[in-house]
Amino acid sequence: MLPCPDLRSGDIPCYIYLMKPPPAYCATCGKLLPIPHRTGRKPRYCFRSGACRQKAYRRRVKAKRSAKLQRDRLIHLQQDSFEWYTPQKYLRAVRAILGEIELDPASSVQANRIVKAAIFYDLTTDGLTKTWKARTVWLNPPYCKQGNTSNQAIWTAKLLREYKARNVKEAILLVTSATETTWFHRLYPYPMCFVKGRIQFTTPTGKKGGATKGSIFVYMGTKPERFRQVFGRFGVVK
């Protein structure tokens, strides 16, 4: 230990205890590991035996493979984000509450064969430029971004404006559980269903793909108890 001046009293010595880091041991053989590299990175294996080297190698390969799979899933979802369709079981639940879906403002011809909305807007008609005059609205916004802004943020803000203006009487919104974002916090006053597991969306070719985050259904309307009753089988409703 080293003495140092006490800045408060000026004459009473104090001491700094130089503490060594606790010893670390190999995760395979249990032998004492060498001192960590000066970068601060702590080794997990001693590499003194073939078993230790093999385990370290497998761990690196597994980490690289997991990172690549995650990147591929994100890229795939972003590229096809305008063409991911909601499974029928969730749409049946939506109709059980809304009845006929009068408007789907973020859809396509093929997607509407499943949704069966009376009116829908696609990329060419651009629902963001329209006034949503409808009794019931179903909205599953695209997941990609416009520049640095999330499409979910843009479409969610549009729905909230239309609902508060009373252009929309009742709506169900499907978004990812981006609970850290500002746009998601604006949805907290409304009933939500936190879906258990990951929804398996489908593409125009029939290929299924799991969402990279959890999904949440948000209800806007006068039948919150009905929403809890119907969507309670999919997850926790608050």
Helices and strands as residue ranges (DSSP letters): E 2-4, E 14-16, H 50-79, G 81-83, H 88-98, E 103-104, H 109-115, E 119-120, G 127-129, E 134-139, E 145-146, E 149-150, H 151-164, E 168-176, H 182-185, E 192-195, E 200-202, E 208-210, E 215-220, H 224-231, E 235-237
